[in-house]
Amino acid sequence: MPTVKNFDRKVISLLQEKIQLIQSEEGAVYLVGPIKLPVNLFGETVEFNWYCWLNCKEVTEDFERIIAKLSDINLAEFQQSSVLVYGDFPHTEQALIRFHSICHTGDIFGSKRCDCGYQLKQSMKHIVEHGSGALFYLANHEGRGIGLFSKALAYILQENGYDTVDANLQLGFVDDSRDYSDAIKVLKALRSKPVTLLTNNPKKLDALLEAGLDVDDRVPLWGDVSEYNEKYLKTKIVRAGHLNEGEGCCDNN
């Protein structure tokens, strides 16, 4: 147990006002925010409220104890999830949400091997145009849960004829190991009213419904189809069960 440091009381007061405890089966989720985050979205500055959360086995409302531990834990080596919130998310009658899995290659580098970067920006755009919503950016979901290094290995297999599902299986992983339980806990802490889910993935919809959330609609999010990702998108539909009710993605004409 690290020694509690002698923090400036003003510092602790400022931080404690922004931390919320959410109890979980394994301990606690500590949610910090809101923090104003001006974002460049298609050339315009849009102000979101940003939250980040951290899992911890210790359950305490003495947040100074948690803060004291941070410098002894190399959190830079571990991913943490966060959420961008727009508008009056807790109170507006209708709000869009997106559970977006981290994609280093697509979101950061703009890779066209997938549609992740496109979906990230478009979901933010849809949320702003709708007037209220939240984009959950989920850590530990790279490559549907296999991690970045394993994803690089999977890409090598994909370049040699394996589809995305078989590449994961050949490396000893299940096709999709993503877990949405923490994001759902945070969503429940931020909003109790119904939500509309931006997704093509029925597993995300099922996760929300099984957790007892009120989902009033689902909005598809296809686009950026190219020669580089057409096989990838078809695999999503044919093998991973993604919904494609006439949205025009990868139609077999």
C-alpha positions in Angstrom: 0.0 0.0 0.0 1.6 3.3 -1.0 2.0 6.0 1.6 -0.6 8.7 1.2 1.1 11.8 -0.1 0.6 15.3 1.4 -1.5 16.8 -1.3 -2.5 20.4 -1.4 -6.0 20.6 0.0 -7.1 22.8 -2.8 -6.0 20.2 -5.4 -7.9 17.5 -3.6 -11.0 19.6 -3.3 -10.9 20.4 -7.0 -10.4 16.7 -8.0 -12.9 15.2 -5.6 -15.7 17.4 -7.0 -15.2 15.6 -10.4 -14.9 12.0 -9.2 -17.9 9.6 -8.9 -17.8 6.2 -7.4 -19.7 3.4 -9.3 -19.6 0.1 -7.5 -19.1 -3.1 -9.5 -18.9 -6.8 -8.9 -15.0 -6.7 -8.7 -14.7 -3.4 -6.8 -15.4 0.0 -8.2 -15.3 2.1 -11.3 -14.1 5.6 -10.7 -15.6 8.1 -13.2 -13.9 11.5 -13.5 -15.5 14.4 -15.3 -17.1 16.3 -16.9 -14.2 18.1 -18.5 -14.7 20.6 -21.3 -13.2 19.2 -24.5 -13.3 21.4 -27.6 -13.0 19.1 -30.6 -12.2 19.8 -34.3 -15.1 18.0 -36.0 -15.0 18.4 -39.8 -13.4 21.9 -39.6 -15.7 23.2 -36.9 -15.0 23.4 -33.1 -17.6 21.5 -31.1 -17.5 21.4 -27.3 -18.1 18.1 -25.7 -17.9 17.0 -22.1 -15.3 14.4 -21.5 -15.2 11.7 -18.9 -12.7 8.9 -18.2 -12.9 5.9 -15.9 -10.7 3.6 -14.0 -11.3 0.1 -12.6 -10.0 -0.5 -9.0 -10.5 -3.3 -6.5 -10.6 -0.8 -3.6 -14.0 0.7 -3.0 -13.8 4.0 -1.1 -15.2 7.5 -1.2 -11.9 8.7 0.2 -10.8 9.7 -3.3 -7.5 11.0 -1.9 -6.5 7.4 -1.3 -7.1 6.6 -5.0 -5.3 9.7 -6.2 -2.3 8.8 -4.0 -2.0 5.4 -5.7 -1.9 6.7 -9.3 1.8 7.8 -9.4 2.8 4.3 -8.2 0.9 2.6 -11.0 2.2 3.0 -14.5 -1.2 3.7 -16.0 0.5 4.8 -19.2 1.1 1.1 -20.0 -2.6 0.3 -19.6 -5.5 1.6 -21.6 -8.4 3.4 -20.0 -11.8 4.0 -21.5 -13.6 7.3 -21.8 -16.8 8.9 -23.1 -17.5 12.1 -25.0 -20.9 13.6 -24.0 -22.8 16.2 -26.0 -25.8 18.3 -25.0 -28.0 17.7 -22.0 -27.4 14.0 -22.0 -28.9 13.1 -18.6 -32.2 14.9 -19.2 -33.1 15.1 -22.9 -35.8 12.7 -24.0 -33.9 11.2 -26.9 -30.2 10.7 -27.1 -27.8 8.8 -29.4 -25.1 6.6 -28.0 -22.2 4.8 -29.7 -20.0 2.1 -28.2 -16.8 2.5 -30.2 -14.0 0.0 -29.9 -10.5 1.5 -29.9 -8.8 1.1 -33.3 -5.3 2.3 -33.4 -4.9 1.8 -37.1 -8.3 3.2 -38.2 -8.9 5.9 -35.7 -5.4 7.3 -35.5 -3.7 6.5 -38.8 -6.9 6.6 -40.9 -6.4 3.0 -42.2 -8.9 2.0 -44.9 -8.6 -1.7 -44.0 -11.6 -1.1 -41.7 -14.3 1.4 -41.3 -13.5 2.4 -37.7 -12.1 5.9 -38.4 -15.1 6.7 -40.5 -17.6 5.4 -37.9 -15.8 7.3 -35.1 -16.1 10.7 -36.9 -19.6 10.0 -38.3 -21.0 9.0 -34.9 -19.7 12.2 -33.4 -21.3 14.1 -36.2 -24.6 12.3 -35.8 -24.6 13.0 -32.1 -24.0 16.7 -32.5 -26.6 17.0 -35.3 -29.1 15.1 -33.0 -28.4 17.5 -30.2 -27.6 15.0 -27.4 -25.6 11.9 -27.1 -22.5 10.1 -25.9 -19.6 8.3 -27.6 -18.0 5.6 -25.5 -14.4 5.0 -26.6 -13.6 1.6 -25.2 -10.2 0.4 -24.3 -9.0 -3.2 -24.5 -11.3 -3.7 -27.6 -8.5 -3.5 -30.2 -9.1 -6.2 -32.9 -12.3 -7.2 -31.2 -10.4 -7.8 -28.0 -7.1 -9.4 -29.0 -4.9 -6.3 -28.6 -2.7 -4.4 -31.0 0.2 -6.8 -31.3 -2.1 -9.7 -32.0 -4.0 -7.6 -34.4 -0.8 -7.0 -36.4 -0.3 -10.8 -36.6 -3.9 -11.2 -37.7 -3.4 -8.6 -40.4 -0.5 -10.8 -41.8 -2.9 -13.8 -41.9 -5.5 -11.6 -43.6 -3.0 -10.6 -46.3 -2.6 -14.3 -47.0 -6.2 -15.2 -47.5 -7.8 -15.5 -44.0 -10.8 -13.4 -43.2 -11.0 -11.4 -39.9 -12.8 -14.1 -38.0 -10.5 -17.0 -39.1 -7.4 -14.9 -38.4 -8.4 -14.4 -34.8 -9.3 -18.1 -34.4 -6.0 -19.2 -35.9 -4.2 -17.2 -33.3 -6.0 -19.0 -30.5 -8.6 -16.2 -29.7 -12.4 -16.3 -29.9 -13.8 -14.2 -32.7 -15.0 -11.5 -30.4 -14.1 -11.1 -26.7 -15.2 -7.6 -26.1 -17.0 -6.8 -22.9 -19.3 -3.8 -22.4 -20.2 -4.1 -18.7 -18.1 -1.2 -17.5 -19.4 1.1 -20.3 -23.0 0.1 -19.4 -22.3 0.9 -15.7 -21.1 4.4 -16.7 -24.0 4.9 -19.1 -26.4 4.1 -16.2 -24.6 6.6 -14.0 -24.9 9.3 -16.6 -28.5 8.7 -17.9 -31.6 6.8 -17.0 -33.8 7.7 -20.0 -34.0 5.6 -23.2 -31.2 5.7 -25.7 -30.8 5.2 -29.4 -27.8 3.0 -30.3 -25.6 3.8 -33.3 -24.4 0.4 -34.4 -24.5 -2.4 -37.0 -23.5 -5.0 -34.3 -26.4 -6.9 -32.7 -24.1 -8.0 -29.8 -23.9 -4.4 -28.6 -27.6 -4.1 -28.8 -28.0 -7.4 -26.9 -25.6 -6.3 -24.2 -27.7 -3.2 -23.5 -31.0 -5.0 -23.4 -29.6 -7.8 -21.2 -28.4 -5.2 -18.8 -32.0 -3.8 -18.5 -31.4 -0.6 -20.4 -34.2 1.0 -22.3 -33.2 1.1 -26.0 -35.8 2.8 -28.1 -34.1 2.4 -31.5 -31.0 1.4 -33.4 -29.4 3.5 -36.2 -27.1 1.8 -38.7 -23.7 3.3 -39.4 -22.3 1.9 -42.7 -20.0 3.8 -45.1 -16.5 4.4 -46.5 -16.7 1.1 -48.5 -13.6 0.6 -50.7 -11.5 -2.0 -52.3 -9.4 -2.1 -49.2 -12.2 -3.1 -46.8 -15.0 -4.6 -48.8 -14.0 -8.2 -47.8 -13.7 -7.1 -44.2 -17.2 -5.5 -44.2 -18.7 -8.6 -45.9 -17.2 -10.8 -43.2 -18.8 -8.6 -40.6 -22.2 -9.3 -42.1 -21.8 -12.9 -43.2 -19.8 -14.3 -40.3 -20.2 -11.9 -37.4 -23.9 -11.3 -37.9 -23.8 -7.5 -38.4 -27.1 -6.1 -39.4 -27.5 -4.9 -43.0 -31.2 -4.3 -43.7 -30.9 -2.5 -47.0 -28.4 0.1 -45.9 -26.4 -0.5 -49.1 -23.2 -1.8 -47.6 -21.5 -4.5 -49.6 -24.7 -5.6 -51.4 -24.2 -8.6 -53.6 -25.6 -7.2 -56.8 
